[in-house]
Amino acid sequence: MIAAQGERRPAPPPPEWLIEHGIGTGRLPARVHTGQCWDTRTRCKPATTDQARRALAEGVSGCPHCRPDTTLGILD
C-alpha cells in the first residue's frame, strides 16, 4: 500500500534529559537539562536518566531553570 502524499508521521517525543556541551576543543558537558526545558541550546544531546544522574554526580551543573537535580532527587 502506498502512503498518501503529504501524510506525515507524528513527531517523536522529546528526550527526557539533555546534556548541553560547551564550545571548543573537547566540548565537555556544561549543563544538564530536563527534556522540557526552555533554556536549551543547539549544543544539547539526548541523554538517559543514568547519564543525567552521572553527569550531575560528576559535577556538571544543573540548569537553574528546569532544576534536573531536584527532579532526579539529587540534593547538594
Secondary structure by P-SEA (a helix, b strand, c coil): ccccccccccccccccbbbbbbcccccccccccccccccccccbbbbcaaaaaaaaaacccccccccccccccccc
